[in-house]
Amino acid sequence: MTRSLLFCASLLAFGSVHAADGLSLGAGVDYSSGDYGSDTTTEILSVPFTAKYTSGNWSYKASLPWLRVSGDPNVLPGLGNVVNVNPHGRGRGGVLPPADTQESGTASGIGDLRLAATYSFDTGGPLGIDFTGNAKVATADEDKGLGTGANDYGVAVDLYRAVGNATLFGGAGYTVLGESDFIDVDSVANVNLGASWKVGDGSVGAMYDWREAASSGFDDRSEVTGFYSFGADANKFQLYATAGLSDGSPDWGGGVSYMRGF
């Protein structure tokens, strides 16, 4: 979620509200580390592959990552810390240990497929408005602790406006998390706010992101991210670093992403 928002914000900062029609393909590397309020540090390495097609005011996006997760089997990519009672969770070997036992395990594989369709409204002025419907298809292995094993569905609205060399942006969303056989989750809301500035042929920016905890009894996600975007012609790159502000977020993270238009 956050990573996708960052890349959209960086493209806006290049001075174009609507992307050129056509197909774009991308890849990236994302790493994060944190204890999420537990006694175990969990490290998540994600290598997402992305395809995006734009036609007029519509854009369609699909992203599928390869994941390697090492740490607490109660910490799931994209959700954070939950109560995961799957006995085949990461490192458990088919048996749930006592509640006070420190757990850790490592697993890798394909993550969840994420799909989105966005309509960009032409307001006739400097304000841009995007409305997005999205879905998470449960392609990640729940027995490896790479996902919940359930499909999610959400909506989001994003606003952005250029002010001189700066672009201001913000948005809000709501996601209905699917019912899992092993995890009790709630539907969640999220908001984000940020700004970017043109610097030479690229842009720098910062973004704050908040998201409700997926399960009661855990901290909400709260984090701030700084990013630098640059590119020429159809090639767009982004570097970013994230700092967690709550136990619901990783302590720190970072990555790089690339998109090429055709």
C-alpha positions in Angstrom: 0.0 0.0 0.0 2.4 2.6 1.2 5.0 1.7 -1.5 2.5 2.0 -4.2 1.3 5.4 -2.9 4.9 6.5 -2.9 5.5 5.7 -6.5 2.3 7.4 -7.6 3.3 10.5 -5.6 6.7 10.6 -7.2 5.3 10.4 -10.7 3.0 13.3 -10.0 6.0 15.3 -8.8 7.5 15.0 -12.3 4.9 17.4 -13.4 2.3 15.2 -15.1 -1.1 14.6 -13.5 -2.1 11.9 -15.9 0.3 9.3 -17.0 0.7 8.6 -20.7 -1.5 5.9 -22.2 0.1 2.5 -22.5 1.8 -0.3 -20.6 4.4 0.1 -17.8 6.3 -2.8 -16.2 8.3 -2.5 -13.0 10.1 -4.3 -10.3 11.6 -3.4 -6.9 13.2 -4.6 -3.7 11.8 -3.7 -0.3 13.3 -4.7 3.2 12.0 -4.0 6.6 12.9 -5.0 10.2 11.1 -4.6 13.5 9.7 -6.4 16.6 6.1 -5.1 16.1 5.8 -5.1 19.9 6.9 -8.7 20.4 10.1 -10.2 21.8 11.3 -11.3 18.3 12.6 -9.2 15.4 10.9 -10.0 12.1 12.6 -9.3 8.8 10.6 -9.1 5.6 12.2 -9.0 2.1 9.9 -8.4 -0.8 10.7 -8.4 -4.5 7.5 -7.1 -6.2 6.8 -7.3 -10.0 4.3 -4.8 -11.3 2.3 -4.2 -14.5 0.2 -1.1 -15.1 -1.9 -0.1 -18.1 -3.3 3.4 -18.6 -6.0 4.4 -21.0 -7.5 7.9 -20.7 -8.7 8.6 -17.2 -8.4 4.9 -16.2 -5.4 2.9 -15.0 -5.2 -0.7 -14.0 -2.5 -2.2 -11.9 -1.4 -5.7 -10.8 1.5 -6.5 -8.5 2.8 -9.9 -7.3 5.8 -10.1 -4.9 8.3 -12.8 -4.0 8.7 -12.8 -0.2 11.2 -14.0 2.4 10.0 -13.6 6.0 12.1 -14.5 9.1 10.8 -14.0 12.6 7.6 -14.3 14.6 4.9 -16.3 12.8 2.3 -13.9 14.3 3.7 -11.1 12.1 2.3 -11.2 8.6 3.4 -9.0 5.6 1.1 -6.1 5.2 -0.8 -6.7 8.5 1.8 -6.6 11.2 1.3 -8.4 14.5 -1.9 -10.6 14.9 -2.9 -13.7 16.7 -2.1 -16.5 14.2 -3.3 -19.9 15.4 -2.3 -21.8 12.3 -0.3 -24.7 13.7 1.6 -24.8 10.4 2.7 -21.2 10.7 6.3 -20.2 10.0 8.6 -22.5 12.0 5.9 -24.2 14.0 6.1 -27.7 12.5 2.4 -28.4 12.8 2.1 -27.8 16.6 1.1 -24.6 18.4 3.6 -23.9 21.3 2.6 -22.5 24.7 1.5 -18.9 24.6 4.5 -17.6 26.5 7.0 -19.3 24.2 9.2 -17.1 22.0 8.7 -18.2 18.4 10.7 -17.7 15.2 10.9 -19.2 11.8 11.8 -18.5 8.2 9.8 -19.0 5.0 9.8 -17.8 1.4 7.5 -17.9 -1.6 5.0 -16.0 -3.7 3.0 -13.3 -1.9 -0.5 -12.1 -2.4 -1.6 -10.8 -5.8 -2.8 -7.2 -5.6 -5.1 -5.7 -8.2 -6.3 -2.1 -8.6 -8.4 0.1 -10.9 -8.1 3.9 -10.7 -10.2 6.6 -12.3 -8.6 10.1 -12.4 -11.2 12.9 -12.4 -10.6 15.9 -14.6 -11.6 18.7 -12.2 -10.8 21.5 -14.7 -8.4 23.1 -12.1 -5.2 22.4 -10.3 -6.7 19.8 -7.9 -6.4 16.2 -9.0 -8.7 13.4 -7.6 -8.2 9.7 -8.0 -10.7 7.1 -6.9 -9.4 3.5 -6.6 -11.0 0.1 -6.1 -8.6 -2.6 -5.1 -8.4 -6.3 -4.2 -5.9 -8.6 -2.6 -6.1 -12.2 -4.0 -4.9 -14.7 -1.5 -2.1 -16.4 -3.5 0.4 -16.4 -0.5 0.8 -19.6 1.5 -0.9 -19.2 4.8 0.9 -22.3 6.2 4.2 -20.4 5.6 3.0 -17.3 7.4 3.2 -15.3 4.1 -0.5 -14.3 4.1 -3.9 -14.8 5.8 -5.3 -17.1 3.1 -8.3 -14.8 2.6 -9.2 -12.2 -0.1 -9.4 -8.5 0.8 -11.3 -5.7 -0.9 -11.0 -1.9 -0.5 -11.6 1.6 -1.8 -9.5 4.7 -1.7 -9.6 8.4 -2.7 -6.4 10.4 -3.3 -6.1 14.2 -3.7 -3.1 16.0 -5.1 -2.2 19.6 -6.2 0.8 21.2 -7.6 1.9 24.4 -5.9 4.9 25.9 -7.7 7.7 23.3 -7.6 5.9 21.3 -4.9 3.2 18.7 -5.1 0.9 18.2 -2.1 -0.9 14.9 -1.7 -3.1 13.0 0.7 -5.7 10.3 0.8 -7.9 7.9 2.7 -9.0 4.4 2.3 -11.0 1.5 3.8 -10.3 -2.2 3.4 -12.5 -5.1 4.2 -10.2 -7.9 5.4 -11.4 -11.4 4.4 -12.3 -14.0 7.0 -9.3 -16.2 7.8 -9.5 -19.8 9.2 -6.7 -18.9 11.7 -6.7 -15.2 12.2 -9.4 -12.9 13.7 -9.1 -9.6 11.7 -11.2 -6.5 11.4 -11.8 -4.1 8.5 -9.3 -1.2 8.6 -9.1 2.5 7.6 -6.0 4.3 6.5 -4.9 7.8 5.8 -1.8 9.4 4.3 -0.4 12.9 3.8 2.8 14.1 2.1 4.6 16.5 -0.2 7.3 16.4 -2.8 9.5 19.0 -4.5 11.2 19.1 -7.9 15.0 18.9 -7.6 16.8 19.0 -11.0 15.5 16.1 -13.1 14.0 14.4 -10.1 12.1 15.0 -6.9 12.4 14.5 -3.2 9.5 14.1 -0.7 8.2 12.9 2.5 5.0 11.0 3.4 3.2 10.1 6.6 1.0 7.0 6.7 -1.4 5.7 9.3 -3.4 2.4 9.3 -5.7 0.8 11.8 -4.5 -2.4 13.5 -5.9 -5.5 11.8 -6.7 -7.1 15.1 -7.9 -5.7 18.4 -5.3 -5.4 21.2 -2.5 -4.3 18.8 -1.1 -0.9 17.9 -2.1 0.9 14.8 0.5 1.3 12.1 2.2 4.7 12.0 5.3 5.6 9.9 7.0 8.3 8.0 8.9 7.8 4.7 11.3 9.9 2.7 11.9 9.3 -1.0 13.9 10.4 -4.0 12.6 9.9 -7.5 14.3 10.4 -10.8 14.3 9.2 -14.4 14.5 10.0 -18.0 11.9 9.4 -20.8 10.0 6.3 -19.9 12.3 5.1 -17.1 11.4 6.0 -13.5 13.4 5.1 -10.4 12.6 5.6 -6.7 14.7 5.2 -3.5 13.0 5.4 -0.2 13.6 4.9 3.6 10.9 4.4 6.3 10.9 4.9 10.1 8.2 3.3 12.2 6.5 5.5 14.8 4.6 2.8 16.6 4.8 -0.9 17.5 2.3 -1.6 14.7 5.0 -0.6 12.1 8.5 -2.0 11.4 11.3 -0.2 13.2 12.8 0.7 9.8 12.8 -0.2 6.2 13.8 0.9 2.7 13.9 -0.1 -0.9 14.2 0.8 -4.5 11.7 0.5 -7.4 11.8 0.9 -11.1 9.1 1.4 -13.8 9.5 1.5 -17.6 6.8 2.7 -19.9 6.2 1.2 -23.4 
